[in-house]
């Protein structure tokens, strides 16, 4: 399979509240055309930071991201993004939100309406074309976000915790719909998630990141036929194996935090002793 996306030795350092954070360290992996990849890792390891770098919304401290062989250094017209918080414009209707990227690209009104109508039918929001986000449920808002990402005919669709802002029933429906859209559109999808079951249910391959500073710990293939059954023994085996990979990282993180806390307390004790 040909490569759509290359993440090459990406590292990221930044400052937060006066503290120097080393978020990503030498992260390297490829994503192939028409592949569905999920990225998982311990909380706070830098998954969303990595996705923003892939999207061109943030710059790496070192390393490079390439889309179709070309370096990504700013938002790319062939990258669609779906956000956890929906990120819809409240003053724009469903149709206008979906058409936004096309409008920015200078696509004619007639062509925008044609694409918008097709996508509204694809996501099942007929009758809501002129509704504003305040009138939509969480699931409907996320469908609009997905349609907006697809409207620009991207090479790759990036999704950042796209189902975590809705209830579990709605999330399950959306997961099934996204897999159907992925199969129907033959696009490349990359989803960041904290949900192991979600990753196994949707992905061809799962990129497992280590605790911060995040490195690529494993590229985990999911060789299960779709649609996938969570109660299937092979599915549960994948879940156990993935949990095992993450459990080590979670334990490392907990131990690291405990050692840091002990070090801080020791430092305070030393200061107090010095002042006696």
Phi, psi and omega per residue, in radians:
X1 nan 2.484 3.131
X2 -1.396 2.668 -3.083
X3 -1.492 2.286 3.050
X4 -1.635 -0.746 -3.044
X5 -2.286 2.402 3.051
X6 -2.205 2.137 3.024
X7 -1.854 1.985 -2.936
X8 -2.094 1.808 3.050
X9 0.902 0.801 -3.099
X10 -1.364 2.223 3.037
X11 -2.202 2.628 3.132
X12 -2.492 2.184 3.039
X13 -2.105 2.459 3.036
X14 -2.695 2.905 3.137
X15 -1.835 2.431 3.103
X16 -2.485 2.087 -3.112
X17 0.906 0.719 3.094
X18 1.404 -0.029 -3.140
X19 -1.791 2.379 3.100
X20 -1.445 2.053 -3.095
X21 -1.809 2.249 3.030
X22 -1.822 1.673 -2.978
X23 -1.473 -0.824 -3.066
X24 -2.224 2.516 -3.103
X25 -2.449 1.866 3.009
X26 1.005 0.765 3.134
X27 -1.380 2.162 -3.088
X28 -2.404 2.183 2.999
X29 -2.912 2.840 3.089
X30 -2.012 2.706 2.988
X31 -2.200 2.265 -3.081
X32 -1.578 2.791 3.092
X33 -0.982 2.369 3.071
X34 1.187 0.216 3.123
X35 -1.535 2.592 3.012
X36 -1.913 1.964 -3.090
X37 -2.030 2.378 2.992
X38 -1.941 2.547 3.073
X39 -2.020 2.137 3.109
X40 -2.204 2.878 3.115
X41 2.997 2.960 -3.139
X42 -1.017 2.661 3.111
X43 -0.978 2.313 3.105
X44 1.407 0.181 -3.075
X45 -1.411 -0.225 3.112
X46 1.962 0.314 -3.126
X47 -1.046 -0.870 -3.111
X48 -1.191 -0.609 3.069
X49 -1.064 -0.758 3.116
X50 -1.080 -0.751 -3.126
X51 -1.124 -0.672 3.106
X52 -1.130 -0.636 3.091
X53 -1.166 -0.737 3.100
X54 -1.066 -0.655 -3.115
X55 -1.334 -0.199 -3.087
X56 1.443 0.224 3.131
X57 -1.530 -0.227 3.095
X58 -2.513 2.752 -3.118
X59 -1.897 2.452 3.055
X60 -1.275 2.670 3.026
X61 -1.208 -0.661 3.033
X62 -2.637 2.920 -3.081
X63 1.527 -3.080 -3.011
X64 -2.657 2.577 2.976
X65 -1.974 2.328 3.127
X66 -2.173 2.307 3.044
X67 -1.943 2.085 -3.084
X68 0.946 0.639 3.082
X69 1.489 -0.146 -3.116
X70 -1.789 2.352 3.139
X71 -1.044 2.453 3.083
X72 -1.792 2.024 -3.124
X73 -2.197 -0.075 3.118
X74 -2.739 2.969 3.126
X75 -0.918 2.316 -3.009
X76 -1.884 2.362 -3.121
X77 -1.104 -0.296 -3.140
X78 -1.768 0.290 3.061
X79 -2.055 2.105 3.050
X80 -1.733 2.478 -3.065
X81 -2.209 2.308 3.062
X82 -2.045 2.162 -3.020
X83 -1.747 2.672 3.084
X84 -1.045 -0.689 -3.031
X85 -1.605 0.281 3.114
X86 1.294 -0.865 3.081
X87 0.967 0.673 3.058
X88 -1.488 2.661 3.065
X89 -1.434 2.042 -3.036
X90 -1.139 -0.382 -3.119
X91 -1.577 0.020 3.133
X92 -1.960 2.524 3.114
X93 -1.281 3.048 3.086
X94 -0.942 -0.891 -3.132
X95 -1.048 -0.777 -3.104
X96 -1.172 -0.619 3.072
X97 -1.147 -0.766 -3.138
X98 -1.109 -0.628 -3.071
X99 -1.444 -0.089 -2.970
X100 -0.971 -0.885 -3.121
X101 -1.061 -0.651 3.121
X102 -1.174 -0.665 3.113
X103 -1.088 -0.774 3.117
X104 -1.061 -0.630 -3.125
X105 -1.377 -0.084 3.096
X106 1.428 0.355 3.098
X107 -1.206 2.464 -3.094
X108 -1.076 2.670 -3.109
X109 -1.039 -0.713 -3.116
X110 -1.088 -0.782 -3.135
X111 -1.209 -0.662 3.101
X112 -1.036 -0.788 -3.109
X113 -1.119 -0.648 3.129
X114 -1.114 -0.825 3.138
X115 -1.166 -0.745 3.134
X116 -1.065 -0.759 3.134
X117 -1.083 -0.764 -3.141
X118 -1.088 -0.736 -3.109
X119 -1.268 -0.628 3.089
X120 -1.070 -0.691 3.072
X121 -1.174 -0.687 -3.108
X122 -1.116 -0.649 -3.113
X123 -1.668 0.042 3.035
X124 1.267 0.647 3.135
X125 -1.994 0.483 3.057
X126 -1.007 2.418 -3.115
X127 1.639 -0.186 -3.139
X128 -2.003 0.264 -3.061
X129 -0.956 -0.664 -3.056
X130 -1.793 0.211 3.109
X131 -1.386 2.633 3.065
X132 -1.699 2.719 -3.082
X133 -0.887 -0.596 -3.119
X134 -1.078 -0.377 -3.119
X135 -1.626 0.025 -3.057
X136 -1.837 2.616 2.997
X137 -1.300 2.957 3.109
X138 -1.022 -0.748 -3.138
X139 -1.115 -0.690 3.117
X140 -1.165 -0.706 3.106
X141 -1.058 -0.732 -3.114
X142 -1.220 -0.557 3.052
X143 -1.101 -0.688 3.088
X144 -1.111 -0.742 3.113
X145 -1.054 -0.707 3.131
X146 -1.174 -0.757 3.121
X147 -1.100 -0.685 3.117
X148 -1.091 -0.693 3.119
X149 -1.143 -0.636 -3.105
X150 -1.397 -0.377 -3.026
X151 -1.035 -0.596 -3.067
X152 -1.455 0.152 -3.130
X153 0.934 1.024 -3.046
X154 -1.289 2.783 2.970
X155 -1.325 -0.571 -3.056
X156 -2.497 2.461 3.088
X157 -1.963 2.133 3.123
X158 -1.795 2.356 -3.107
X159 -2.253 2.143 -3.090
X160 -1.849 1.783 3.140
X161 0.816 0.847 -2.918
X162 -1.184 -0.255 -3.074
X163 -2.008 0.066 -3.023
X164 -1.428 -0.203 -3.120
X165 -1.650 0.080 3.130
X166 -2.136 2.877 3.134
X167 -1.183 2.853 -2.999
X168 -1.115 -0.660 3.132
X169 -1.104 -0.828 3.114
X170 -1.099 -0.701 3.124
X171 -1.047 -0.721 -3.126
X172 -1.130 -0.708 3.094
X173 -1.114 -0.794 -3.130
X174 -1.095 -0.686 3.117
X175 -1.033 -0.817 3.139
X176 -1.080 -0.731 -3.125
X177 -1.160 -0.688 3.141
X178 -1.153 -0.715 3.088
X179 -1.081 -0.712 3.092
X180 -1.104 -0.749 3.108
X181 -1.107 -0.718 3.103
X182 -1.045 -0.787 3.141
X183 -1.172 -0.678 -3.083
X184 -1.266 -0.693 -3.056
X185 -1.573 -0.287 -3.102
X186 0.987 0.597 3.060
X187 -1.536 2.922 3.029
X188 -1.626 2.290 -3.119
X189 -2.108 2.422 2.997
X190 -2.252 2.098 -3.101
X191 -2.053 2.181 2.956
X192 -1.557 2.269 -3.134
X193 -2.619 2.701 3.016
X194 -1.759 -0.034 -2.991
X195 -1.720 1.882 -3.096
X196 -1.074 -0.762 -3.124
X197 -1.076 -0.743 3.103
X198 -1.040 -0.782 -3.133
X199 -1.078 -0.776 -3.131
X200 -1.165 -0.660 -3.107
X201 -1.152 -0.554 -2.966
X202 -1.875 -0.535 -2.862
X203 -1.567 2.632 2.862
X204 -1.396 -0.592 -3.076
X205 -2.615 2.516 -3.108
X206 -2.086 2.119 3.062
X207 -1.523 2.049 -3.126
X208 -1.751 2.100 3.115
X209 -1.700 2.613 3.095
X210 -1.407 3.062 3.010
X211 -1.105 2.785 -3.095
X212 -1.103 2.405 -0.030
X213 -1.255 2.243 -2.982
X214 -1.211 2.262 2.926
X215 -2.075 2.863 3.053
X216 -1.371 1.982 -3.112
X217 -1.462 -0.649 -3.035
X218 -2.833 2.551 2.947
X219 -1.940 1.793 -2.913
X220 -1.706 1.927 3.131
X221 -1.334 2.451 3.092
X222 -1.947 1.666 -3.067
X223 -1.660 1.064 3.138
X224 -2.104 2.432 3.122
X225 -1.216 2.557 3.058
X226 -1.703 2.598 -0.076
X227 -1.237 2.586 -3.029
X228 -1.694 2.452 -3.086
X229 -1.847 2.076 -3.103
X230 -1.097 -0.413 -3.112
X231 -1.512 -0.113 -3.127
X232 -1.203 2.488 -3.072
X233 -1.105 -0.630 3.123
X234 -1.171 -0.660 3.092
X235 -1.084 -0.823 -3.110
X236 -1.143 -0.579 3.086
X237 -1.120 -0.756 3.076
X238 -1.027 -0.732 -3.131
X239 -1.085 -0.755 3.124
X240 -1.111 -0.770 -3.134
X241 -1.119 -0.757 3.130
X242 -1.144 -0.730 3.127
X243 -1.068 -0.669 3.110
X244 -1.068 -0.730 3.121
X245 -1.120 -0.721 -3.100
X246 -1.366 -0.537 -3.113
X247 -1.041 -0.741 3.106
X248 -1.018 -0.757 -3.109
X249 -1.203 -0.698 3.120
X250 -1.100 -0.737 3.117
X251 -1.118 -0.716 3.097
X252 -1.066 -0.714 3.139
X253 -1.124 -0.788 -3.129
X254 -1.080 -0.798 3.129
X255 -1.080 -0.727 -3.133
X256 -1.086 -0.758 3.120
X257 -1.113 -0.712 -3.141
X258 -1.124 -0.761 3.120
X259 -1.109 -0.680 3.114
X260 -1.114 -0.731 3.126
X261 -1.111 -0.739 3.114
X262 -1.081 -0.745 -3.140
X263 -1.076 -0.731 -3.137
X264 -1.126 -0.779 3.128
X265 -1.084 -0.710 3.125
X266 -1.094 -0.709 3.137
X267 -1.106 -0.751 3.104
X268 -1.097 -0.755 3.111
X269 -1.035 -0.748 -3.126
X270 -1.107 -0.711 3.123
X271 -1.100 -0.776 -3.139
X272 -1.081 -0.702 3.131
X273 -1.136 -0.662 -3.130
X274 -1.135 -0.462 -3.063
X275 -1.699 0.067 3.127
X276 -1.521 nan nan
